[in-house]
Amino acid sequence: MDRSSREPDDAFAGEAQGELSLRAGRALWWGSAGLVLAVLGTSVLVAGAEHGRRLPVAVALVLAQAWALRWQARAPVAGLAANAVTGLAVWALLPAVTLTGALLAAQVVLCGLSATRPRRVSVRALAAMCLPAPLAFGAGGLAGLTVYLLAVALAWTVGQWRRAQQARTRAEMRRAVVEERARIAREVHDIVAHTLSVMVIQAGAADDVFTEQPEQARQALRAIEMGARSALGELRLLLRAFRPVAGEDGVGEQREPGPSLARLDELADTVRATGMTVHVHREGAADGLPAAVDLAAYRIVQEALTNTLRHAAGADEVSVRVMAEAECVEVTVVDNGRAPQGRSAAAGEGRGLVGMKERARLVGGSLRTGPLPGGGFEVAAQLPVEGAP
């Protein structure tokens, strides 16, 4: 059977059954067993004071219920049956103990079963727990019946509430994983797109001067090699997120510095190697920025330079301005190319521009892109520093 065709409860139950660790299972057992011994045990001792012969048997049955709670997480159906039988036996021996109290252990197991097993299983267990209702009516009348049914329904409802909480937690975790993988995908796109664009231009330049100026061609080829090695190194770092090593803390491991505004000159040099003139102007201190803001600013500049290389017809000069203030970081990238109609119309549609806007949005900032009245294209971002992730 295809996994997607299975009932959602089945998939959820498979995850929930393995949820409790050994320590959590023991804590659950001690807590539930303590509750049963305190409430039901006290009731049995009080009610059995006048039944000397029945009291030891009733106490033994209460202890058996507390012991059976040990398996409530691993085998709740069997535990429910065992506690229901022993609870009815306690009530039969000591009718002064209410049926609701005698079946307290069974109600505890019903709560856990409702939280961890498929709903169809828990509904059947709820129906089974309602079968002794006539006995509660016979012993305590309408009040006894009402109290018993309310107690059973409450135990099942609490389990369903816990189940919904677990489902929401898992959904949030899955959504966080998907968002993180999407961010990694954007990182991979930025690295590959920028590096390949530079490599393609350098390869074309090397081909043009290969015969007349072999030394310049060799420099272009060396730049291609360096760009490829740099891209592969960053890709390896990013893709480690898909296969983390348990217990890895990175102590003693030598890693290259990650993308940062501190490496802006290196980024500009790779573009200059294509023949493009790049001016970099900084204002303020970019040291100590939140990592998310630092990375977003770097990637926005990188993507803007890549778009200039790809789409700015006739561009031979680009200016990068980074102004870091206490409240926000402003990044502006302006080229002197002729923005063709396609570039202007697609100002908000290209993947690169969408990626830049998404990066700015993720840190609570904004991005403005578009052609300038006098020619050229501008990318301007404002990234807040306070409150950034």
C-alpha positions in Angstrom: 0.0 0.0 0.0 1.3 3.5 -0.9 2.2 5.6 2.1 0.1 8.4 0.9 -3.0 6.3 0.8 -2.7 5.3 4.4 -5.0 6.9 6.9 -3.4 9.9 8.6 -4.1 8.5 12.0 -1.9 5.5 11.1 1.0 7.6 10.1 0.7 9.7 13.2 0.4 6.7 15.4 3.6 5.2 14.1 5.4 8.3 15.1 3.7 8.7 18.4 4.4 5.1 19.5 8.1 5.8 19.4 7.9 9.2 21.1 8.4 8.3 24.7 12.0 7.7 25.8 12.8 5.3 28.6 13.2 8.1 31.1 9.9 9.7 30.1 8.2 6.3 30.2 9.4 5.8 33.8 8.3 9.2 34.8 4.8 8.6 33.3 4.6 5.3 35.2 5.6 6.7 38.5 3.2 9.6 38.2 0.2 7.6 37.1 0.9 4.8 39.6 1.3 7.4 42.4 -2.1 8.9 41.5 -3.8 5.5 41.5 -2.2 4.4 44.8 -3.0 7.8 46.4 -6.7 8.0 45.3 -7.9 4.5 44.8 -5.6 3.0 47.5 -6.9 5.4 50.1 -10.5 4.7 49.1 -9.9 0.9 49.3 -8.4 1.2 52.8 -11.3 3.3 54.0 -14.0 1.2 52.4 -12.4 -2.1 53.4 -11.9 -1.3 57.0 -15.2 -3.2 57.8 -14.4 -6.1 55.4 -11.3 -7.7 56.9 -11.2 -10.7 54.6 -11.8 -8.7 51.4 -9.3 -5.9 52.1 -6.1 -7.8 51.4 -7.4 -9.0 48.0 -8.6 -5.5 47.1 -5.2 -4.0 48.1 -3.4 -6.7 46.0 -5.7 -5.7 43.0 -4.8 -2.0 43.4 -1.1 -2.9 43.5 -1.6 -5.0 40.3 -3.2 -2.0 38.6 -0.3 0.3 39.6 2.1 -2.3 38.2 0.2 -2.8 35.0 0.5 1.0 34.4 4.2 0.2 33.6 3.2 -0.9 30.1 0.6 1.8 29.4 2.9 3.5 26.8 4.0 0.3 25.0 0.8 -1.8 25.1 -2.1 0.5 26.1 -4.8 -1.7 24.7 -3.7 -4.6 26.9 -3.1 -2.3 29.8 -6.6 -0.9 29.5 -8.1 -4.4 29.5 -6.1 -5.5 32.5 -6.9 -2.4 34.5 -10.6 -2.5 33.6 -10.9 -6.2 34.8 -9.0 -5.5 38.0 -10.9 -2.3 38.6 -14.3 -4.1 38.2 -13.0 -6.8 40.6 -12.1 -4.1 43.2 -15.6 -2.6 42.9 -17.2 -6.1 43.2 -15.3 -6.7 46.4 -15.9 -3.3 47.9 -19.1 -1.7 46.5 -18.5 1.3 48.7 -15.7 2.3 46.3 -17.5 4.0 43.4 -17.1 2.5 40.0 -15.5 5.7 38.8 -12.8 5.4 41.4 -12.3 1.7 40.9 -11.7 2.2 37.2 -9.3 5.2 37.7 -6.3 3.3 36.4 -8.3 2.3 33.3 -9.2 5.9 32.7 -5.5 6.9 33.0 -4.6 4.3 30.3 -7.5 5.5 28.1 -6.1 9.0 28.2 -2.7 7.9 27.0 -4.2 5.6 24.4 -6.3 8.5 23.1 -3.1 10.6 22.7 -0.9 8.0 21.0 -3.1 5.6 19.0 -5.3 6.1 15.9 -8.6 7.7 16.6 -10.6 4.6 15.5 -8.7 2.6 18.2 -9.3 5.2 20.9 -13.0 5.5 20.0 -13.4 1.7 20.4 -11.6 1.9 23.7 -14.0 4.7 24.7 -17.0 2.6 23.8 -15.6 -0.3 25.8 -15.2 1.9 28.8 -18.8 3.0 28.5 -20.0 -0.6 28.8 -20.0 -0.7 32.6 -22.2 2.4 32.7 -25.3 0.4 33.7 -23.4 -0.8 36.7 -22.7 2.8 37.7 -26.4 3.6 37.2 -27.5 0.6 39.3 -25.1 1.5 42.2 -25.4 5.3 42.2 -28.4 6.2 40.2 -28.4 9.0 37.6 -25.7 10.9 39.6 -23.4 7.9 39.6 -24.0 7.3 35.9 -23.3 11.0 35.0 -20.1 11.1 37.1 -18.8 7.9 35.5 -19.5 8.9 31.9 -18.1 12.4 32.5 -14.9 11.0 33.9 -14.4 8.6 31.0 -15.2 11.3 28.4 -12.8 13.7 30.1 -10.0 11.1 30.1 -10.5 10.5 26.3 -10.8 14.3 25.6 -7.6 15.1 27.4 -5.8 12.5 25.3 -7.2 14.0 22.1 -6.1 17.5 23.2 -2.6 16.1 23.8 -2.7 14.4 20.5 -3.6 17.7 18.7 -0.7 19.4 20.5 1.7 16.8 19.3 0.4 17.1 15.8 0.8 20.9 15.8 4.4 20.5 17.2 5.3 18.0 14.4 3.7 20.2 11.8 5.7 23.2 13.0 8.9 21.1 13.0 8.2 19.9 9.4 7.5 23.5 8.3 10.7 24.7 9.9 12.7 22.0 8.1 11.1 22.8 4.8 11.8 26.5 5.2 15.4 25.8 6.2 15.9 23.6 3.1 14.4 26.4 1.0 16.9 28.8 2.4 19.7 26.3 1.7 18.4 25.9 -1.9 18.6 29.7 -2.3 22.1 29.7 -0.9 23.1 27.0 -3.4 21.5 29.0 -6.2 23.3 32.2 -5.2 26.7 30.5 -5.1 26.3 28.6 -8.3 24.6 31.3 -10.3 27.2 34.0 -9.4 30.2 31.7 -9.8 29.1 30.2 -13.1 28.3 33.6 -14.5 31.8 34.8 -13.8 33.3 31.6 -15.1 31.3 31.8 -18.4 32.5 35.4 -19.0 36.1 34.5 -18.1 36.0 31.5 -20.4 34.7 33.7 -23.2 37.5 36.2 -22.6 40.1 33.5 -22.5 38.9 32.2 -25.8 39.1 35.7 -27.4 42.7 36.3 -26.4 44.0 32.7 -26.4 46.2 33.1 -29.5 47.3 36.7 -29.2 47.6 37.1 -25.5 48.2 33.6 -24.0 49.3 35.0 -20.6 46.0 36.9 -20.2 44.1 33.7 -21.2 46.0 31.8 -18.5 45.0 34.3 -15.9 41.4 33.9 -16.9 41.7 30.1 -16.7 43.3 30.4 -13.2 40.4 32.7 -12.1 38.0 30.1 -13.4 39.7 27.4 -11.4 39.8 29.5 -8.2 36.1 30.4 -8.7 35.2 26.7 -9.1 37.1 25.7 -6.0 35.5 28.4 -3.9 32.0 27.5 -5.1 32.6 23.8 -4.3 33.9 24.6 -0.9 30.8 26.7 0.0 28.6 24.0 -1.5 30.1 21.4 0.8 29.5 23.6 3.8 25.9 24.2 2.9 25.0 20.7 2.0 26.2 19.4 5.4 22.9 20.6 6.6 21.3 17.7 4.8 23.5 15.1 6.5 24.5 16.3 10.0 26.8 14.1 12.0 25.5 13.2 15.5 27.6 14.8 18.2 29.7 16.9 15.8 30.7 20.1 17.5 33.3 21.3 15.0 36.0 21.6 17.7 39.4 21.8 16.0 38.0 21.8 12.5 39.5 24.4 10.2 36.8 26.0 8.0 36.9 28.9 5.6 35.0 32.0 6.7 31.4 32.0 5.5 29.8 34.7 3.3 30.0 38.0 5.0 30.3 41.7 4.3 33.9 41.3 5.5 34.5 39.4 2.2 32.9 42.1 0.0 36.3 42.9 -1.6 36.8 39.3 -2.6 33.4 39.3 -4.2 34.2 42.5 -6.0 37.5 41.1 -7.2 35.8 38.1 -8.9 33.6 40.5 -10.8 36.6 42.8 -11.7 38.3 39.7 -13.2 35.6 39.8 -16.0 36.6 43.3 -17.0 33.8 45.1 -15.1 34.8 48.1 -13.0 33.5 47.7 -9.5 33.5 50.6 -6.9 32.9 49.6 -3.3 32.1 52.3 -0.7 31.5 51.6 3.0 30.2 53.8 5.7 30.0 52.8 9.3 31.3 49.6 11.0 29.8 46.3 9.7 31.5 44.3 12.4 29.3 42.8 15.0 26.2 42.6 12.8 23.7 39.8 13.4 24.7 36.8 11.3 21.4 36.8 9.4 21.7 40.4 8.5 25.3 40.1 7.5 24.6 37.1 5.3 21.5 38.7 3.7 23.4 41.9 2.9 26.2 39.9 1.3 23.9 37.7 -0.8 21.9 40.7 -2.0 25.1 42.3 -3.3 26.2 39.1 -4.8 22.9 38.5 -6.6 22.8 42.2 -7.8 26.3 41.8 -9.3 25.3 38.6 -10.9 22.3 40.2 -12.5 24.5 43.0 -13.7 26.8 40.5 -15.5 23.8 38.7 -17.0 21.3 41.3 -17.9 22.8 44.8 -17.9 23.4 45.4 -21.6 26.5 47.5 -22.2 27.3 47.8 -18.5 31.0 48.3 -17.7 30.8 49.9 -14.2 28.9 49.1 -11.0 28.9 50.8 -7.7 28.3 49.0 -4.3 27.5 51.1 -1.3 27.1 49.7 2.2 26.1 52.0 5.0 26.0 50.3 8.5 24.2 52.2 11.2 23.1 51.2 14.7 19.5 50.7 13.6 19.8 49.3 10.1 22.2 48.4 7.2 21.5 50.0 3.8 22.9 48.3 0.7 22.8 49.9 -2.7 24.1 48.4 -6.0 23.8 50.6 -9.2 25.2 49.8 -12.6 25.4 51.9 -15.7 24.0 49.4 -18.2 21.0 49.9 -20.5 18.1 48.1 -18.9 16.2 46.4 -21.8 12.5 46.2 -21.7 12.5 42.6 -20.6 14.6 43.5 -17.6 12.3 46.3 -16.5 9.1 44.3 -17.0 10.5 41.4 -15.0 11.8 43.6 -12.2 9.7 41.6 -9.7 9.5 38.3 -11.5 13.0 37.0 -11.9 14.2 34.3 -9.5 17.2 36.4 -8.5 15.1 39.5 -7.7 12.6 37.4 -5.8 15.4 35.7 -3.9 16.8 39.1 -2.9 13.3 40.3 -1.7 12.8 37.1 0.2 16.2 37.5 2.0 15.3 41.1 3.0 11.9 40.0 4.2 13.3 37.2 6.3 15.3 39.6 8.4 12.4 42.1 8.6 13.8 44.5 5.9 12.7 45.8 2.5 14.1 45.8 -1.0 13.6 48.2 -3.9 14.7 47.4 -7.5 14.2 49.1 -10.8 15.7 51.1 -13.7 17.0 54.6 -13.0 15.7 57.6 -15.0 19.2 58.4 -16.4 20.0 54.8 -17.2 21.3 51.9 -15.3 19.6 49.7 -12.7 19.4 50.1 -8.9 19.0 47.5 -6.1 18.5 49.1 -2.7 17.9 47.2 0.5 17.2 48.3 4.1 17.9 45.6 6.7 17.1 46.3 10.3 19.7 45.4 12.9 17.6 45.3 16.0 15.2 42.4 16.3 17.0 40.4 13.5 17.1 36.6 13.9 
